Amino acid sequence: MRVDLFDFELPEKLIALRPARPRDSARLLHVPVAESFEDLLVRDAPELFRAGDLLIFNDTRVIPAALKAVRPSRDPQGPVVRVSLNLIERLGADAWRALAKPGKRLKEGDGLFFDEGLFATLEGKGDEGDIILRFDRAGDALDEAIAKIGHMPLPPYIAGKRPPDEADLADYQTFYAQEAGAVAAPTAGLHFTHELFERLIARGVWCMRVTLHVGAGTFLPVKSDDTAQHVMHSEWRTIPEGVAFEINRAKAEGRRVIAIGTTALRAIESAADAGGHVRAETGDTNIFITPGYEFRVVDGLWTNFHLPRSTLFMLVAAFAGLERAHAVYAHAIARAYRFYSYGDASLIWRPR
């Protein structure tokens, strides 16, 4: 499909730079299959679910993947180069792929010096502005060093307007985050609180977790003119055996399965066979969902409002239908919903 079919005009003032406080005071746009949209709050969500519904959350934990380094001058009399990096993919015990600025001033073989005595050698450069770093320590020792010197890797549409701060350490993490490894938050889950969980459970809603380590590729623009030419980034995910069993049981009993976020949806759908049976699996997935995709498992999608021309909006358009997805976003813009990672939420039900 043409990528321009997924374009829309978004006023810059609707980009949220901070989350709603408290989290469940964010707005929620309810999108039934055919009926009119409902403007609600996140705290109203329990009324939209019924006993037996199965909500699937992504329990990945964001690591402090935004780093600062110094590259010594190649000229003894010249200034050092200060480099900003975002780790995007672990390649081994001592190696990471990263995005770097100013990437054009870096060459293979360059040494980068970080705080806490951490050092890395630039071993390669990719076509998308990415670099490969080999650090001077590995495994837990490297993880500990990164945890000490790193900052929350805010998405570019926030980081370009303000630096990360102490508030982001909590704001950019779901309260149920457990498995460290993401370099971007599963932002749909940022709206949930302990109290909201308790209300959902009291209503008879089931809440279970999968893990998908969100990669920075989620922020990369689609540069091709046609979706068929876009290469989707891979992300590591695992669906535990017990979760796969409960998803399959819910489907067999006619109960609804709701993905909390596009990452939870991609994890589930990537592990489903043609008949909709979900396998317990661990490994990478690069599933790319665009209109025409036949959903096998997920009945409802809770998600934030995404970038135009992004793979995330393409997934929403596949789920709701392209025309209805544009109607949803036009409604959200007209009513000043807040967009992106710290923005408001939508709950969309899939047409049968």
C-alpha positions in Angstrom: 0.0 0.0 0.0 1.1 3.6 -0.6 2.6 5.1 2.6 0.9 8.4 2.0 -2.5 6.7 2.7 -1.4 6.8 6.4 -0.6 10.5 6.5 -2.5 13.1 8.5 -1.9 16.6 9.8 -1.1 16.7 13.5 -0.8 20.1 15.3 2.4 20.2 17.2 0.7 21.5 20.3 -1.0 18.1 20.8 2.3 16.3 21.4 2.4 15.5 25.1 5.7 16.3 26.8 4.6 15.0 30.2 2.1 12.3 31.2 -1.3 13.0 32.9 -1.2 12.9 36.7 -2.4 10.7 38.1 -1.9 8.2 35.3 -5.6 7.1 35.1 -6.7 10.7 34.6 -5.6 10.5 31.0 -8.4 10.7 28.4 -9.7 7.5 26.7 -11.4 7.4 23.3 -13.6 4.3 23.2 -14.1 3.1 19.6 -16.9 0.5 19.3 -17.1 -1.6 16.2 -19.8 0.5 14.5 -21.4 2.8 17.1 -20.3 6.4 17.8 -17.1 7.2 19.6 -17.1 7.8 23.4 -14.9 10.4 25.1 -14.0 9.0 28.5 -11.2 8.9 31.0 -8.8 6.0 31.6 -10.4 5.5 35.1 -13.7 4.7 33.3 -12.1 1.6 31.6 -13.5 -1.2 33.8 -17.0 -0.4 32.6 -15.9 -1.2 29.1 -14.9 -4.8 29.9 -16.8 -7.8 31.0 -16.1 -10.8 33.2 -13.9 -13.3 31.4 -12.2 -10.8 29.2 -8.4 -11.5 29.0 -6.1 -8.5 29.0 -2.5 -9.1 27.8 0.2 -6.7 29.1 3.8 -6.3 28.0 6.0 -6.5 31.1 9.2 -5.4 29.5 11.3 -2.9 31.5 13.1 0.1 29.9 16.8 0.3 30.5 18.5 3.7 30.8 19.7 3.5 27.2 20.4 7.2 26.5 24.2 7.8 27.0 26.7 10.6 26.6 30.3 10.0 25.5 33.4 11.9 24.3 35.5 11.1 21.3 39.0 12.6 21.5 40.1 14.9 18.7 42.1 13.4 15.9 44.0 16.6 15.8 46.1 17.1 19.0 45.1 20.8 19.0 41.4 20.2 18.2 38.4 20.0 20.5 36.8 16.7 21.6 33.6 15.6 20.0 30.7 15.2 22.4 28.4 12.3 21.3 24.8 11.5 22.3 23.9 7.8 21.9 20.8 5.7 22.2 21.3 2.0 22.5 18.9 0.2 20.3 19.8 -3.5 20.1 22.1 -5.8 22.1 24.4 -7.8 19.9 26.3 -9.8 22.5 27.6 -9.7 26.0 29.8 -6.7 25.3 28.3 -5.2 22.1 25.4 -3.0 21.3 23.9 -1.3 18.2 23.2 2.4 18.8 22.1 5.6 17.2 24.6 8.3 17.5 24.7 12.1 17.0 26.8 13.5 15.4 27.2 10.2 13.6 28.9 11.6 10.6 31.9 12.7 12.7 32.5 9.1 13.9 34.6 6.5 12.1 35.3 2.9 12.5 38.0 2.4 15.1 37.1 5.5 17.1 37.2 5.2 20.9 34.4 6.6 23.0 34.9 7.5 26.6 31.9 7.4 29.0 31.5 8.3 32.7 32.4 5.7 35.3 35.5 4.7 33.3 33.4 2.9 30.6 35.0 2.7 27.2 33.8 1.5 23.8 35.3 1.0 20.3 33.2 1.8 17.2 33.4 -1.4 15.2 31.0 -0.6 12.3 28.5 1.9 10.8 25.1 1.0 9.3 23.1 2.6 6.5 20.4 4.0 8.9 22.8 6.1 11.0 23.4 3.3 13.4 26.8 2.2 14.8 28.1 -0.9 16.5 29.9 -0.5 19.8 32.2 -3.0 21.5 32.6 -2.2 25.2 35.5 -2.9 27.6 33.3 -5.0 29.8 30.5 -7.5 29.4 27.4 -9.1 30.9 26.3 -7.9 34.3 29.3 -5.6 34.6 28.3 -3.7 31.4 24.6 -3.6 32.5 25.6 -2.1 35.9 27.8 0.6 34.2 25.0 1.5 31.8 22.5 1.7 34.7 24.8 4.2 36.5 25.4 6.6 33.7 22.4 6.2 31.4 19.2 8.2 31.2 15.7 7.2 30.1 15.7 7.0 26.3 12.8 9.4 25.6 11.5 9.3 22.0 12.9 12.0 19.7 9.6 14.0 19.6 10.0 14.6 23.4 13.8 14.5 23.7 14.0 17.2 21.0 12.0 19.6 23.2 13.4 18.9 26.7 16.1 16.7 28.3 15.2 13.6 30.4 15.0 14.2 34.1 14.3 12.4 37.4 10.6 12.4 36.8 11.0 10.3 33.6 12.6 7.5 35.6 9.1 6.7 36.9 6.9 8.2 34.2 8.5 6.3 31.4 8.1 2.9 33.0 4.9 0.8 33.6 4.3 0.0 37.2 4.3 -3.7 36.4 7.6 -3.6 34.4 9.7 -6.6 35.2 11.9 -8.0 32.4 14.8 -5.5 31.6 15.7 -5.1 28.0 13.5 -2.5 26.3 15.0 0.7 24.9 11.5 2.3 24.5 8.5 2.0 26.7 5.4 0.0 25.9 3.5 3.2 26.3 -0.1 1.9 26.3 0.6 0.5 29.7 1.7 3.8 31.2 -1.9 4.7 31.9 -2.5 1.8 34.3 -2.3 2.0 38.1 -2.5 -0.5 41.0 -6.0 0.7 41.8 -7.1 0.3 38.2 -5.8 -3.2 38.1 -7.7 -4.0 41.3 -10.9 -2.7 39.8 -10.4 -4.7 36.6 -9.8 -7.9 38.6 -12.9 -7.2 40.8 -14.9 -7.0 37.7 -13.8 -10.5 36.7 -11.3 -9.4 34.1 -8.2 -11.6 33.7 -4.8 -9.8 33.4 -1.7 -11.7 32.1 1.7 -10.7 30.8 4.0 -11.4 27.8 7.4 -9.8 27.2 8.5 -7.9 24.1 11.6 -5.8 24.4 10.6 -2.7 22.5 13.3 -1.5 20.2 14.1 2.1 19.0 13.0 1.0 15.5 9.5 1.8 16.7 10.4 5.5 16.3 12.1 5.1 12.9 10.1 6.7 10.0 9.0 4.6 7.0 11.2 6.0 4.3 9.8 4.0 1.4 6.8 5.0 -0.7 5.2 1.6 -0.4 4.7 -0.5 2.7 5.9 -3.6 0.7 9.4 -2.0 0.6 9.7 -1.3 4.3 11.9 -3.6 6.3 10.5 -4.1 9.8 12.8 -4.1 12.8 13.1 -7.2 14.9 12.3 -7.4 18.6 12.8 -10.2 21.1 9.6 -11.6 22.7 8.5 -14.5 24.8 5.0 -15.9 25.4 5.0 -18.1 28.5 3.3 -21.5 28.3 0.7 -20.6 30.9 -0.2 -17.4 29.0 -0.5 -19.2 25.7 -2.8 -21.8 27.4 -5.1 -19.2 28.8 -5.3 -17.2 25.5 -6.2 -20.4 23.7 -8.8 -21.3 26.4 -10.4 -17.9 26.2 -10.7 -18.1 22.4 -12.2 -21.6 22.7 -14.8 -20.3 25.2 -15.7 -17.3 23.2 -14.1 -14.8 25.6 -12.4 -11.7 24.3 -8.7 -11.2 24.2 -7.5 -7.5 24.5 -3.9 -6.4 23.8 -2.7 -3.6 26.0 -0.4 -1.9 23.4 0.8 -2.7 19.8 3.7 -4.6 21.3 1.5 -7.0 23.2 -0.6 -7.4 20.0 2.5 -8.1 17.8 3.8 -10.6 20.4 0.6 -12.6 20.4 -0.2 -12.5 16.7 3.4 -13.5 15.8 3.0 -16.6 17.8 -0.4 -17.7 16.4 -0.8 -20.3 13.7 -3.4 -20.0 10.8 -6.1 -21.4 13.0 -5.5 -18.8 15.8 -3.8 -21.2 18.2 -1.1 -19.3 20.1 2.2 -21.1 20.8 4.4 -20.6 23.8 7.5 -19.1 22.0 10.7 -17.2 22.7 12.7 -15.4 20.0 12.7 -12.5 17.6 9.7 -11.3 15.6 9.6 -8.7 12.8 5.9 -9.1 12.1 4.7 -6.1 10.1 0.9 -5.5 10.3 -0.8 -3.4 7.6 -4.4 -3.3 6.2 -5.3 -6.7 4.8 -3.7 -8.6 7.6 -6.1 -11.3 9.0 -6.1 -11.0 12.8 -6.0 -14.4 14.4 -6.4 -13.7 18.1 -6.8 -10.2 19.3 -10.3 -8.7 19.6 -9.6 -5.4 21.3 -6.6 -3.0 21.2 -5.7 -0.4 23.9 -3.2 1.9 22.4 -1.9 5.5 22.4 -2.2 7.9 19.4 0.7 7.5 17.0 2.8 9.3 14.4 1.5 9.8 10.9 3.0 7.4 8.3 4.3 5.2 11.1 4.2 1.4 11.4 2.1 1.8 14.5 -0.6 3.8 12.8 -0.5 1.2 10.0 -1.2 -1.4 12.6 -4.1 0.6 14.0 -5.5 1.0 10.4 -5.2 -2.7 9.9 -7.1 -3.4 13.1 -9.9 -0.8 12.8 -10.0 -0.4 9.0 -8.2 2.5 7.2 -11.2 4.7 6.9 -12.3 4.2 10.5 -8.7 4.7 11.8 -8.6 8.1 10.0 -12.0 9.0 11.5 -10.7 8.0 15.0 -7.6 10.3 14.6 -9.7 13.2 13.1 -11.9 12.9 16.2 -9.0 12.9 18.6 -7.3 15.9 16.9 -10.6 17.9 16.8 -11.1 17.3 20.6 -7.4 18.0 21.5 -6.5 14.5 22.7 -2.8 14.3 23.6 -0.6 12.3 21.3 2.4 9.9 21.5 4.2 8.2 24.4 2.9 10.5 27.2 -0.4 11.1 25.6 -4.0 9.8 25.9 -5.3 6.3 25.1 -7.8 4.7 22.8 -9.7 1.3 23.1 -10.5 0.0 19.7 -12.7 -3.1 19.0 -12.0 -5.1 15.9 -14.8 -5.5 13.3 -15.9 -9.1 12.9 
